[in-house]
Amino acid sequence: MDTQAICDLFTQDLNAALGEDAATRNIAVALTLHQRGTIEAQLSARQNGRDVTYPSIAVDVSDRALQSDDITRLAKAAAQVLNDPAAATAAHDKDA
């Protein structure tokens, strides 16, 4: 799977898990593919005029090649963090 396909699938799965387009919530995502078989998502958003950064979320698949269901799992985990700011992995306000 090439990097564009990974990004497209992640965006599609994130939007499905959120129930809306992430762009309408001013959400930005940076995906990093590590050589050891980990894909990591760093989420940030602009909320009420403030930049908010969320904890990194990663899926480790070091024992095999990255597959589409791994991307889906990462997107669902990202949506869970975005939808539940009161959780232990709540957003950290950069301006605080």
Residue frames as a rotation matrix with the C-alpha (Angstrom) as fourth column:
MET 1
0.592 0.806 0.000 0.00
0.806 -0.592 0.000 0.00
0.000 0.000 -1.000 0.00
ASP 2
-0.333 -0.735 0.591 1.50
0.685 -0.619 -0.384 3.36
0.648 0.277 0.710 -0.98
THR 3
-0.851 -0.110 -0.514 1.46
0.488 -0.526 -0.696 6.43
-0.194 -0.843 0.501 1.26
GLN 4
-0.791 0.611 -0.030 -1.36
-0.574 -0.724 0.383 8.16
0.212 0.321 0.923 -0.63
ALA 5
-0.140 0.746 -0.651 -3.57
-0.066 0.649 0.758 5.08
0.988 0.149 -0.041 -0.31
ILE 6
-0.464 -0.098 -0.880 -2.79
0.819 0.331 -0.469 4.93
0.338 -0.938 -0.073 3.43
CYS 7
-0.969 0.078 -0.235 -3.72
0.028 -0.909 -0.416 8.61
-0.246 -0.410 0.878 3.88
ASP 8
-0.568 0.799 -0.199 -6.90
-0.610 -0.246 0.753 8.25
0.552 0.549 0.627 1.82
LEU 9
-0.120 0.509 -0.853 -8.03
0.330 0.830 0.449 5.16
0.936 -0.227 -0.267 3.73
PHE 10
-0.686 -0.176 -0.706 -7.26
0.726 -0.117 -0.677 6.75
0.037 -0.977 0.208 7.11
THR 11
-0.935 0.345 -0.079 -9.23
-0.342 -0.939 -0.046 9.89
-0.090 -0.016 0.996 6.19
GLN 12
-0.321 0.844 -0.429 -12.17
-0.446 0.265 0.855 7.83
0.835 0.466 0.292 4.94
ASP 13
-0.134 0.227 -0.965 -12.19
0.615 0.782 0.099 5.63
0.777 -0.580 -0.244 8.06
LEU 14
-0.873 -0.198 -0.446 -11.74
0.478 -0.531 -0.700 8.59
-0.098 -0.824 0.558 10.44
ASN 15
-0.777 0.629 0.003 -14.65
-0.595 -0.736 0.322 10.45
0.204 0.249 0.947 8.85
ALA 16
-0.102 0.745 -0.660 -16.82
-0.128 0.648 0.751 7.32
0.987 0.161 0.030 9.07
ALA 17
-0.330 -0.093 -0.939 -15.91
0.813 0.478 -0.333 6.79
0.480 -0.873 -0.082 12.73
LEU 18
-0.953 -0.036 -0.301 -16.55
0.194 -0.836 -0.513 10.46
-0.233 -0.547 0.804 13.57
GLY 19
-0.051 0.978 0.204 -19.80
0.888 0.138 -0.439 10.52
-0.457 0.158 -0.875 11.62
GLU 20
0.919 0.259 -0.297 -18.66
0.105 -0.887 -0.449 13.72
-0.380 0.382 -0.843 9.88
ASP 21
0.588 -0.740 0.327 -15.78
0.428 -0.059 -0.902 15.18
0.687 0.670 0.282 7.88
ALA 22
0.247 -0.583 -0.774 -12.80
0.950 -0.012 0.313 15.78
-0.192 -0.812 0.551 10.16
ALA 23
-0.659 -0.530 0.534 -12.02
0.664 -0.743 0.082 18.98
0.353 0.408 0.842 8.24
THR 24
0.134 0.786 0.603 -15.29
0.169 -0.618 0.768 20.54
0.976 -0.001 -0.216 9.42
ARG 25
0.913 0.120 -0.390 -14.04
0.391 0.012 0.920 20.12
0.115 -0.993 -0.036 12.99
ASN 26
0.683 -0.709 0.176 -10.72
-0.626 -0.693 -0.357 21.78
0.375 0.134 -0.917 12.10
ILE 27
0.716 -0.424 0.555 -8.88
-0.132 0.698 0.704 18.53
-0.686 -0.577 0.443 12.79
ALA 28
0.428 -0.678 -0.597 -5.41
-0.842 -0.059 -0.537 18.03
0.329 0.732 -0.596 11.33
VAL 29
0.873 -0.153 0.464 -3.68
-0.077 0.894 0.441 14.66
-0.482 -0.421 0.768 11.25
ALA 30
0.152 -0.876 -0.457 -0.04
-0.976 -0.059 -0.212 13.82
0.159 0.479 -0.864 10.65
LEU 31
0.978 0.133 0.158 0.62
-0.151 0.983 0.103 10.15
-0.142 -0.125 0.982 9.92
THR 32
0.067 -0.995 -0.078 4.10
-0.996 -0.071 0.057 8.72
-0.062 0.074 -0.995 10.43
LEU 33
0.943 0.116 -0.313 5.15
-0.174 0.971 -0.163 5.31
0.285 0.208 0.936 9.14
HIS 34
0.317 -0.852 0.418 8.06
-0.852 -0.062 0.520 3.90
-0.417 -0.520 -0.745 11.10
GLN 35
-0.178 -0.492 -0.852 10.40
-0.840 0.527 -0.129 1.30
0.512 0.693 -0.507 9.59
ARG 36
-0.934 -0.267 0.238 9.86
-0.356 0.750 -0.557 -1.09
-0.030 -0.605 -0.796 12.46
GLY 37
-0.707 0.690 -0.154 6.20
0.457 0.613 0.644 -1.53
0.539 0.385 -0.749 11.47
THR 38
-0.347 0.588 -0.731 4.38
0.752 -0.291 -0.591 1.14
-0.560 -0.755 -0.341 13.44
ILE 39
-0.361 0.316 0.877 1.97
0.551 -0.687 0.474 3.72
0.752 0.654 0.074 12.07
GLU 40
-0.522 0.066 -0.850 1.39
0.774 -0.381 -0.505 6.73
-0.358 -0.922 0.148 14.29
ALA 41
0.108 0.617 0.779 -1.24
0.692 -0.610 0.387 9.48
0.714 0.497 -0.493 14.13
GLN 42
-0.758 -0.263 -0.597 -0.66
0.601 -0.639 -0.481 12.88
-0.255 -0.723 0.642 15.71
LEU 43
0.082 0.914 0.398 -3.92
0.911 -0.231 0.343 14.81
0.405 0.335 -0.851 16.01
SER 44
-0.836 -0.198 -0.511 -4.41
0.418 -0.834 -0.360 18.51
-0.355 -0.515 0.780 16.48
ALA 45
0.029 0.903 0.429 -7.37
0.956 -0.150 0.251 20.85
0.291 0.403 -0.868 16.21
ARG 46
-0.916 -0.125 0.382 -8.34
0.050 -0.978 -0.202 24.47
0.399 -0.166 0.902 16.43
GLN 47
-0.068 0.905 -0.421 -11.09
0.855 0.270 0.442 24.88
0.514 -0.330 -0.792 19.05
ASN 48
0.796 0.500 -0.341 -12.48
0.605 -0.684 0.408 28.18
-0.029 -0.531 -0.847 20.28
GLY 49
0.855 -0.466 0.227 -9.47
-0.329 -0.826 -0.458 30.04
0.401 0.317 -0.859 18.91
ARG 50
0.288 -0.765 0.577 -6.96
-0.825 0.108 0.555 27.76
-0.487 -0.635 -0.599 20.63
ASP 51
0.003 -0.403 -0.915 -4.65
-0.718 0.636 -0.282 25.08
0.696 0.658 -0.288 19.28
VAL 52
0.488 0.205 0.848 -5.25
-0.765 0.568 0.303 21.71
-0.420 -0.797 0.434 20.89
THR 53
-0.273 -0.618 -0.737 -2.90
-0.785 0.586 -0.200 18.74
0.556 0.524 -0.645 20.55
TYR 54
0.785 0.572 0.237 -3.98
-0.615 0.679 0.401 15.21
0.068 -0.461 0.885 21.40
PRO 55
0.099 -0.753 0.651 -1.76
-0.503 0.527 0.685 12.32
-0.858 -0.395 -0.327 22.49
SER 56
-0.453 -0.331 -0.828 -0.17
-0.883 0.290 0.368 10.32
0.118 0.898 -0.424 19.68
ILE 57
0.501 0.616 0.608 -2.00
-0.562 0.766 -0.312 7.15
-0.658 -0.185 0.730 18.75
ALA 58
-0.359 -0.719 -0.596 -0.15
-0.933 0.254 0.255 4.22
-0.032 0.647 -0.762 17.20
VAL 59
0.865 0.449 0.224 -0.72
-0.419 0.892 -0.169 0.75
-0.276 0.052 0.960 15.84
ASP 60
-0.180 -0.981 0.064 2.24
-0.865 0.189 0.464 -1.63
-0.468 0.028 -0.883 15.85
VAL 61
0.898 0.432 0.082 2.40
-0.325 0.778 -0.538 -4.35
-0.296 0.456 0.839 13.19
SER 62
0.131 -0.979 -0.156 6.09
-0.933 -0.175 0.313 -5.23
-0.334 0.104 -0.937 13.32
ASP 63
-0.332 -0.258 0.907 5.46
-0.185 0.961 0.206 -8.91
-0.925 -0.099 -0.367 12.62
ARG 64
-0.080 0.363 0.928 3.89
0.889 0.447 -0.098 -8.35
-0.451 0.818 -0.358 9.16
ALA 65
-0.836 -0.159 0.526 3.17
0.453 -0.740 0.498 -5.78
0.310 0.654 0.690 6.48
LEU 66
-0.762 0.577 -0.294 0.72
-0.233 -0.667 -0.708 -2.97
-0.604 -0.471 0.643 7.24
GLN 67
-0.724 0.600 0.341 -2.81
0.674 0.511 0.533 -3.90
0.146 0.616 -0.774 6.12
SER 68
-0.488 0.591 0.642 -5.98
-0.029 -0.747 0.665 -1.91
0.872 0.306 0.382 5.56
ASP 69
0.530 0.730 -0.431 -7.60
0.427 0.210 0.880 -3.18
0.732 -0.651 -0.201 8.76
ASP 70
-0.181 -0.671 -0.719 -4.63
0.982 -0.159 -0.099 -1.73
-0.048 -0.724 0.688 10.70
ILE 71
-0.900 -0.087 0.427 -5.40
0.198 -0.955 0.222 1.69
0.389 0.284 0.877 9.22
THR 72
0.023 0.992 0.121 -9.06
0.007 -0.121 0.993 1.28
1.000 -0.022 -0.009 10.12
ARG 73
0.381 0.052 -0.923 -8.12
0.852 0.368 0.373 0.35
0.359 -0.928 0.096 13.69
LEU 74
-0.662 -0.692 -0.289 -5.94
0.747 -0.644 -0.168 3.46
-0.070 -0.327 0.942 13.96
ALA 75
-0.716 0.451 0.533 -8.70
-0.043 -0.790 0.611 5.69
0.697 0.414 0.585 12.58
LYS 76
0.349 0.883 -0.315 -11.26
0.289 0.218 0.932 4.28
0.891 -0.416 -0.180 15.03
ALA 77
0.086 -0.407 -0.909 -8.87
0.996 0.054 0.070 4.84
0.021 -0.912 0.410 17.94
ALA 78
-0.893 -0.415 0.174 -8.27
0.428 -0.903 0.041 8.41
0.140 0.111 0.984 16.77
ALA 79
-0.300 0.871 0.390 -12.01
-0.066 -0.426 0.902 9.07
0.952 0.245 0.186 16.54
GLN 80
0.418 0.434 -0.798 -12.50
0.712 0.389 0.584 7.72
0.564 -0.813 -0.146 20.05
VAL 81
-0.422 -0.653 -0.629 -9.91
0.887 -0.442 -0.136 10.16
-0.190 -0.615 0.766 21.42
LEU 82
-0.924 0.061 0.376 -11.47
0.111 -0.902 0.418 13.06
0.365 0.428 0.827 19.50
ASN 83
-0.100 0.993 0.061 -15.00
-0.029 -0.065 0.997 12.20
0.995 0.098 0.036 20.61
ASP 84
0.728 0.349 -0.591 -14.21
0.520 0.280 0.807 11.70
0.447 -0.894 0.022 24.31
PRO 85
0.087 -0.758 0.646 -12.13
-0.096 -0.652 -0.752 14.64
0.992 0.003 -0.130 25.56
ALA 86
0.505 0.149 0.850 -12.89
-0.827 -0.200 0.526 13.70
0.249 -0.968 0.022 29.19
ALA 87
0.927 -0.172 -0.333 -11.02
0.188 0.982 0.015 10.40
0.324 -0.077 0.943 28.85
ALA 88
0.627 -0.752 -0.204 -7.59
0.346 0.033 0.938 9.80
-0.698 -0.658 0.281 30.30
THR 89
-0.359 -0.748 0.558 -6.14
0.862 -0.037 0.506 10.61
-0.357 0.663 0.658 26.90
ALA 90
0.675 0.714 -0.184 -7.87
0.615 -0.683 -0.393 13.99
-0.406 0.153 -0.901 26.79
ALA 91
0.527 -0.421 0.738 -6.51
0.541 -0.504 -0.673 16.84
0.655 0.755 -0.038 24.74
HIS 92
0.023 -0.608 -0.794 -3.68
0.889 -0.351 0.294 18.94
-0.457 -0.712 0.532 26.11
ASP 93
0.917 0.380 0.122 -4.17
0.397 -0.833 -0.385 22.65
-0.045 0.401 -0.915 25.51
LYS 94
0.083 -0.948 0.306 -0.99
0.892 -0.066 -0.448 24.19
0.445 0.311 0.840 24.07
ASP 95
-0.050 -0.048 0.998 -1.94
0.022 -0.999 -0.047 27.64
0.999 0.020 0.051 25.43
ALA 96
0.880 0.462 -0.108 -2.36
0.092 0.056 0.994 26.51
0.466 -0.885 0.007 29.04
